[in-house]
Amino acid sequence: MAKSHDKDLLPVAKNTVLSLLDDSGVDLQLFLSLIAFIAAFLGSIVIERVIRRKLKVSPKYADIINSIISSVLLPFMVIMSLVAASWITAALMPVLQAHIIIASLVKIALVWLIASCLLLIAHRHFIAYFINFIMLVMTLLSVTGLLAPTLDSLSRIAFNMGKFSISLLDVVKGIFTLVILFWGAGALSKSGENWLKRSHLSFNARELAIKFLRITLYFLAFLFSLTEMGVDLTALTVFGGALAVALGFGLQKITSNFLSGIILLFEKAIEAGDLIEVGTEKGWVRQMAIRHTLIETFDGREVLIPNEDLIIGKVTNWTYTNTRGRIDITVTVTYDADVELAQKLMIEAAKSHPLCISEPHPAANVREFIDRGIQIMLVFWIPDVTQGMVSSKSQVMVKVIHAFRAAGIKFAQVN
């Protein structure tokens, strides 16, 4: 009898609840949705605290786990709560239109979850916010029933240029595709660049492969975007001819620098880390880009040299085949000075320097007779010019000065 009585109470309770609501069930859906959001919020707080207390992770991955929990847990709990609310609504009002509000909220919550995951994966990059904005607009148009009319209106607005016609919808699709594909091409090229840097390829081959990969990916992304816009790629032959003319006139310098950069990478005449001298600039090569080469001078300046200048101009590469460098020091002594002693003292000063190498051996030769006195040039070599030619020359010159003063050798007076 008790079980029979309970069964009789269930329909009565159901009818009592429904009698308090309107026929469409809007009040029930709004009430259950509010309960679902509150339950999801409280549940996410409790679950997050339990996970943080129970889950033991290394400090290396702690930030990643915390970011995942903070970003994904709440929208996931909202979706689960709304699904449960939808089941309750369907049980009370088994009509398709009865739970359309909850279904719409589930769609929005699902976009929220996808957006949170995308921001987490893309490290809150601009492209992630762009994609999220598009998804949100599409979802709102979908749940309000305005998506189809909006797309139809955009497709009716067309731009006609002779036989070529493109709608506003095609333009929007093309721009969206272009942004997404360019971001994807950048991410792929970055991953390929990191992989190539770990490979055993030489620097020039690696840089050439990176540039070729990047250009290819961006070019394919551009072509695919044009296809999405409805552009006939065969029409690009005219554009290609116009581009060739532009390259021949207005863009010849850019093209020349680009091709010069590729030639430099193939020839391997200049590589990163080389000590080069171009005109009045002298420094270490820090980066070789498509258009320019970056060198760092001795005074810390970073100079961008167009690649064309490195091809058609005179370039001194101090480390092309080896890193050895010769240092010359010229002094002028009086005519009454002991020249042989002066030569000996200069050679000893060079040999006493820690960077002076024995082969080729240091040498001091009489260079010229001038009105003021006798010129003697000291020549010595160091194993690596990147360790400091200026400082080595300065230190040896100081030693020569001290040695000459101790021996009574006088420098010629400057007029």
C-alpha positions as CSV (number, residue, x, y, z in Angstrom):
1,M,0.0,0.0,0.0
2,A,2.9,2.4,0.8
3,K,4.5,1.9,-2.6
4,S,1.2,2.4,-4.3
5,H,0.6,5.6,-2.3
6,D,4.1,6.9,-3.3
7,K,3.4,6.2,-7.0
8,D,0.2,8.2,-6.7
9,L,2.0,11.1,-5.1
10,L,4.5,11.5,-8.0
11,P,2.0,12.6,-10.7
12,V,0.3,14.9,-8.2
13,A,3.6,16.6,-7.3
14,K,4.5,16.9,-11.0
15,N,1.2,18.5,-11.8
16,T,1.5,20.8,-8.9
17,V,4.9,22.1,-10.1
18,L,3.7,22.5,-13.6
19,S,0.6,24.4,-12.5
20,L,2.9,27.1,-11.1
21,L,4.6,27.6,-14.4
22,D,3.4,28.9,-17.8
23,D,2.8,26.6,-20.7
24,S,6.2,27.1,-22.3
25,G,8.2,26.2,-19.2
26,V,10.3,29.3,-19.4
27,D,10.1,29.9,-15.6
28,L,11.2,26.3,-14.9
29,Q,14.1,26.6,-17.3
30,L,15.3,29.9,-15.8
31,F,14.9,28.6,-12.3
32,L,16.8,25.3,-13.0
33,S,19.5,27.3,-15.0
34,L,20.0,29.6,-12.0
35,I,20.3,26.6,-9.7
36,A,22.7,24.9,-12.2
37,F,25.0,28.0,-12.3
38,I,25.0,28.3,-8.5
39,A,25.7,24.5,-8.1
40,A,28.5,24.7,-10.8
41,F,30.1,27.7,-9.1
42,L,30.1,26.1,-5.6
43,G,31.0,22.7,-6.9
44,S,34.0,24.0,-8.8
45,I,35.3,25.7,-5.7
46,V,35.0,22.5,-3.7
47,I,36.6,20.3,-6.4
48,E,39.4,22.8,-7.0
49,R,40.3,22.8,-3.3
50,V,40.2,19.0,-3.1
51,I,42.3,18.6,-6.2
52,R,44.9,21.1,-5.0
53,R,45.1,19.3,-1.6
54,K,45.1,15.7,-2.9
55,L,47.0,16.0,-6.1
56,K,50.8,15.9,-5.7
57,V,52.7,17.4,-8.6
58,S,56.2,18.6,-9.0
59,P,56.9,22.3,-8.9
60,K,57.9,22.1,-12.6
61,Y,54.3,21.3,-13.6
62,A,52.4,23.1,-10.8
63,D,51.8,26.3,-12.7
64,I,50.4,24.3,-15.7
65,I,48.1,22.2,-13.6
66,N,46.8,25.3,-11.7
67,S,46.2,27.1,-15.0
68,I,44.2,24.1,-16.3
69,I,42.1,23.8,-13.2
70,S,41.4,27.6,-13.0
71,S,40.5,27.9,-16.7
72,V,38.6,24.7,-17.5
73,L,36.9,23.5,-14.3
74,L,34.2,26.1,-14.0
75,P,32.9,26.0,-17.6
76,F,33.0,22.2,-17.4
77,M,31.0,22.2,-14.2
78,V,28.5,24.6,-15.8
79,I,27.9,22.3,-18.7
80,M,27.4,19.3,-16.5
81,S,25.0,21.2,-14.3
82,L,23.0,22.5,-17.3
83,V,22.8,19.0,-18.8
84,A,21.4,17.7,-15.5
85,A,18.9,20.6,-15.5
86,S,17.9,19.7,-19.1
87,W,17.2,16.1,-17.9
88,I,15.0,17.4,-15.1
89,T,13.2,19.7,-17.5
90,A,12.6,16.9,-20.0
91,A,11.3,14.7,-17.2
92,L,8.8,17.4,-16.1
93,M,7.9,18.7,-19.5
94,P,8.7,16.1,-22.3
95,V,8.3,18.7,-25.1
96,L,11.1,19.7,-27.5
97,Q,10.5,23.4,-27.1
98,A,10.3,23.0,-23.3
99,H,14.0,23.1,-22.7
100,I,15.3,25.2,-25.6
101,I,16.6,27.9,-23.2
102,I,18.8,25.4,-21.3
103,A,20.0,23.9,-24.6
104,S,21.0,27.4,-25.7
105,L,22.8,27.9,-22.5
106,V,24.6,24.6,-22.9
107,K,25.9,25.8,-26.3
108,I,27.2,29.0,-24.8
109,A,28.8,27.2,-22.0
110,L,30.4,24.8,-24.5
111,V,31.9,27.8,-26.4
112,W,33.1,29.1,-23.0
113,L,34.9,25.8,-22.4
114,I,36.4,25.7,-25.9
115,A,37.5,29.4,-25.5
116,S,39.2,28.7,-22.2
117,C,41.1,25.7,-23.6
118,L,42.1,27.8,-26.6
119,L,43.4,30.7,-24.5
120,L,45.3,28.2,-22.4
121,I,46.9,26.5,-25.4
122,A,47.7,29.7,-27.2
123,H,49.1,31.4,-24.1
124,R,46.5,34.1,-24.4
125,H,47.7,35.1,-27.9
126,F,45.7,37.7,-29.8
127,I,44.6,35.1,-32.3
128,A,42.9,33.1,-29.5
129,Y,40.8,36.2,-28.5
130,F,39.9,36.7,-32.2
131,I,38.7,33.1,-32.6
132,N,36.8,33.3,-29.3
133,F,35.1,36.4,-30.5
134,I,34.0,34.9,-33.7
135,M,32.7,31.7,-32.0
136,L,30.8,33.8,-29.5
137,V,29.1,35.9,-32.2
138,M,28.2,32.7,-34.2
139,T,26.8,31.0,-31.1
140,L,24.7,34.0,-30.1
141,L,23.3,34.3,-33.7
142,S,22.6,30.5,-33.6
143,V,20.7,30.4,-30.3
144,T,18.7,33.5,-31.3
145,G,17.8,32.0,-34.7
146,L,19.5,34.9,-36.6
147,L,22.5,32.9,-38.0
148,A,20.9,31.8,-41.3
149,P,19.3,35.3,-42.0
150,T,22.6,37.0,-41.3
151,L,24.6,34.7,-43.5
152,D,22.0,35.1,-46.3
153,S,22.2,38.9,-46.0
154,L,26.0,38.9,-46.2
155,S,25.9,36.6,-49.2
156,R,23.6,39.0,-51.0
157,I,26.0,42.0,-50.6
158,A,28.4,41.5,-53.5
159,F,31.1,43.4,-55.2
160,N,31.3,43.1,-59.0
161,M,34.4,43.8,-61.1
162,G,33.7,42.7,-64.6
163,K,33.3,39.0,-64.6
164,F,34.6,38.7,-61.1
165,S,32.1,38.8,-58.2
166,I,32.7,38.4,-54.5
167,S,30.2,38.6,-51.7
168,L,30.7,40.2,-48.3
169,L,30.4,36.8,-46.8
170,D,33.3,35.5,-48.9
171,V,35.4,38.5,-47.7
172,V,34.6,37.7,-44.1
173,K,35.4,34.0,-44.6
174,G,38.6,34.9,-46.4
175,I,39.8,37.3,-43.7
176,F,39.0,34.8,-40.9
177,T,40.7,32.0,-42.8
178,L,43.7,34.2,-43.5
179,V,44.2,35.2,-39.9
180,I,43.8,31.6,-38.7
181,L,46.1,30.1,-41.3
182,F,48.8,32.8,-40.9
183,W,48.8,32.1,-37.2
184,G,49.0,28.4,-37.8
185,A,51.8,28.9,-40.4
186,G,53.7,31.0,-37.8
187,A,53.2,28.3,-35.1
188,L,54.3,25.5,-37.5
189,S,57.3,27.5,-38.7
190,K,58.3,28.2,-35.1
191,S,58.1,24.5,-34.3
192,G,60.0,23.6,-37.4
193,E,62.6,26.2,-36.5
194,N,63.1,24.8,-33.1
195,W,63.4,21.3,-34.6
196,L,66.0,22.4,-37.1
197,K,68.0,24.2,-34.4
198,R,68.4,20.8,-32.7
199,S,69.5,19.1,-35.9
200,H,73.0,18.6,-37.0
201,L,72.7,20.9,-40.0
202,S,75.2,23.7,-40.4
203,F,74.1,27.2,-39.5
204,N,73.7,28.4,-43.1
205,A,71.8,25.3,-44.1
206,R,69.6,25.6,-41.1
207,E,68.8,29.3,-41.7
208,L,68.1,28.6,-45.4
209,A,65.7,25.7,-44.5
210,I,63.9,27.9,-41.9
211,K,63.4,30.7,-44.3
212,F,62.2,28.4,-47.1
213,L,59.8,26.7,-44.7
214,R,58.4,30.0,-43.4
215,I,57.9,31.5,-46.9
216,T,56.3,28.3,-48.2
217,L,53.8,28.0,-45.3
218,Y,52.8,31.7,-45.5
219,F,52.4,31.4,-49.3
220,L,50.2,28.3,-49.1
221,A,48.1,30.0,-46.4
222,F,47.6,33.0,-48.6
223,L,46.6,30.9,-51.6
224,F,44.1,28.9,-49.5
225,S,42.6,32.1,-48.1
226,L,42.1,33.4,-51.6
227,T,40.3,30.1,-52.5
228,E,38.0,30.5,-49.5
229,M,37.1,34.0,-50.8
230,G,36.1,32.5,-54.1
231,V,39.0,34.0,-56.0
232,D,39.9,32.2,-59.2
233,L,43.6,31.4,-58.9
234,T,44.0,31.4,-62.6
235,A,43.4,35.2,-62.5
236,L,46.6,35.6,-60.5
237,T,48.6,35.3,-63.7
238,V,47.7,39.0,-64.4
239,F,48.6,39.8,-60.8
240,G,51.9,37.9,-61.2
241,G,52.8,40.0,-64.2
242,A,52.1,43.2,-62.4
243,L,54.1,42.0,-59.4
244,A,57.0,41.2,-61.7
245,V,57.0,44.8,-63.0
246,A,56.8,46.1,-59.4
247,L,59.7,44.0,-58.4
248,G,61.7,45.3,-61.4
249,F,61.1,48.9,-60.4
250,G,59.9,49.8,-57.0
251,L,61.0,46.7,-55.1
252,Q,64.3,46.0,-56.7
253,K,66.3,46.9,-53.6
254,I,64.1,44.6,-51.4
255,T,64.4,41.8,-53.9
256,S,68.2,42.3,-54.3
257,N,68.6,42.1,-50.5
258,F,66.5,39.0,-50.3
259,L,68.4,37.2,-53.1
260,S,71.7,38.4,-51.6
261,G,70.7,36.9,-48.2
262,I,70.1,33.5,-49.9
263,I,73.4,33.7,-51.8
264,L,75.2,34.4,-48.5
265,L,73.6,31.4,-46.9
266,F,74.6,29.2,-49.8
267,E,78.2,30.5,-50.1
268,K,78.9,30.3,-46.3
269,A,81.2,33.2,-46.7
270,I,79.8,34.9,-43.6
271,E,78.2,33.1,-40.7
272,A,76.9,34.0,-37.3
273,G,79.8,34.6,-34.9
274,D,82.2,35.8,-37.6
275,L,84.2,39.0,-37.0
276,I,83.7,41.1,-40.1
277,E,84.6,44.6,-41.3
278,V,82.3,46.5,-43.8
279,G,83.3,50.0,-44.6
280,T,83.8,51.8,-41.3
281,E,81.8,49.2,-39.3
282,K,83.6,46.3,-37.6
283,G,82.0,43.8,-35.3
284,W,80.6,40.3,-34.8
285,V,77.8,38.8,-36.9
286,R,74.9,38.2,-34.5
287,Q,72.0,37.4,-37.0
288,M,71.5,36.8,-40.7
289,A,68.0,37.7,-41.7
290,I,66.4,37.7,-45.2
291,R,66.9,41.4,-45.8
292,H,69.8,42.4,-43.6
293,T,72.7,41.1,-41.4
294,L,73.0,42.3,-37.8
295,I,76.5,42.9,-36.5
296,E,77.4,44.1,-33.0
297,T,80.3,46.5,-32.9
298,F,83.0,46.8,-30.3
299,D,81.2,49.7,-28.6
300,G,78.0,47.7,-28.2
301,R,76.1,49.2,-31.2
302,E,73.9,46.9,-33.3
303,V,74.2,47.8,-37.0
304,L,71.8,46.5,-39.7
305,I,73.8,46.0,-42.9
306,P,71.7,45.3,-46.1
307,N,72.7,42.0,-47.6
308,E,73.3,43.6,-50.9
309,D,76.3,45.5,-49.4
310,L,77.9,42.3,-48.3
311,I,77.7,40.9,-51.9
312,I,78.8,43.9,-54.0
313,G,81.0,45.6,-51.5
314,K,84.3,44.9,-49.9
315,V,84.0,42.8,-46.8
316,T,86.8,41.7,-44.4
317,N,86.1,38.5,-42.6
318,W,88.7,38.1,-39.8
319,T,87.5,34.6,-39.0
320,Y,86.7,33.2,-42.5
321,T,89.2,30.3,-42.5
322,N,90.8,30.8,-39.1
323,T,90.6,33.0,-36.1
324,R,94.2,34.1,-36.0
325,G,95.0,37.8,-36.3
326,R,98.1,39.9,-36.7
327,I,98.7,43.0,-34.6
328,D,101.0,45.8,-35.8
329,I,102.6,48.4,-33.6
330,T,104.7,51.2,-35.0
331,V,107.0,53.4,-32.9
332,T,109.5,56.1,-33.8
333,V,112.8,56.4,-31.9
334,T,115.5,59.0,-32.1
335,Y,118.5,58.5,-34.4
336,D,120.9,58.2,-31.5
337,A,118.9,55.3,-30.0
338,D,120.1,51.7,-29.9
339,V,117.9,50.3,-32.7
340,E,118.9,46.7,-32.1
341,L,118.1,47.0,-28.4
342,A,114.8,48.6,-29.3
343,Q,113.9,45.7,-31.6
344,K,114.8,43.2,-28.9
345,L,112.8,44.9,-26.2
346,M,109.7,45.1,-28.5
347,I,109.9,41.4,-29.3
348,E,110.3,40.5,-25.6
349,A,107.2,42.7,-24.8
350,A,105.2,40.8,-27.4
351,K,106.3,37.4,-26.2
352,S,105.5,38.3,-22.6
353,H,101.8,38.7,-23.6
354,P,99.7,35.6,-22.8
355,L,97.9,35.7,-26.2
356,C,101.0,36.0,-28.4
357,I,101.7,32.8,-30.3
358,S,105.1,31.5,-31.2
359,E,104.4,30.6,-34.8
360,P,104.5,32.9,-36.7
361,H,107.0,34.3,-34.3
362,P,107.0,38.0,-33.3
363,A,109.2,40.3,-35.4
364,A,110.4,43.9,-35.1
365,N,111.7,45.5,-38.3
366,V,113.0,48.9,-39.2
367,R,110.3,50.3,-41.4
368,E,111.4,53.7,-42.6
369,F,113.8,56.7,-41.9
370,I,111.9,59.9,-41.4
371,D,112.8,63.4,-40.4
372,R,111.9,62.8,-36.8
373,G,113.7,59.5,-36.3
374,I,113.6,55.8,-37.2
375,Q,110.3,53.9,-37.5
376,I,110.2,50.3,-36.1
377,M,107.2,48.1,-36.6
378,L,106.4,45.2,-34.3
379,V,104.4,42.4,-35.7
380,F,102.9,39.6,-33.6
381,W,100.0,37.2,-33.8
382,I,97.2,36.1,-31.5
383,P,95.2,32.8,-31.8
384,D,91.7,34.3,-31.7
385,V,90.9,37.9,-32.8
386,T,87.5,37.6,-31.0
387,Q,89.4,37.6,-27.6
388,G,90.4,41.2,-28.2
389,M,92.8,42.8,-30.7
390,V,92.5,46.3,-29.2
391,S,93.2,45.2,-25.7
392,S,96.1,43.0,-26.7
393,K,97.7,45.8,-28.7
394,S,97.3,48.3,-25.8
395,Q,98.9,45.9,-23.3
396,V,101.9,45.3,-25.5
397,M,102.3,49.0,-26.2
398,V,102.4,49.7,-22.5
399,K,105.1,47.1,-22.0
400,V,107.1,48.7,-24.8
401,I,106.9,52.1,-23.2
402,H,108.1,50.7,-19.8
403,A,110.9,48.8,-21.5
404,F,112.1,51.8,-23.5
405,R,112.1,54.0,-20.4
406,A,114.1,51.5,-18.4
407,A,116.7,51.2,-21.2
408,G,116.9,54.9,-21.8
409,I,115.6,54.7,-25.4
410,K,113.8,57.9,-26.3
411,F,110.8,58.3,-28.6
412,A,111.1,60.8,-31.4
413,Q,109.4,64.1,-30.7
414,V,106.2,64.9,-32.7
415,N,106.4,68.2,-34.6
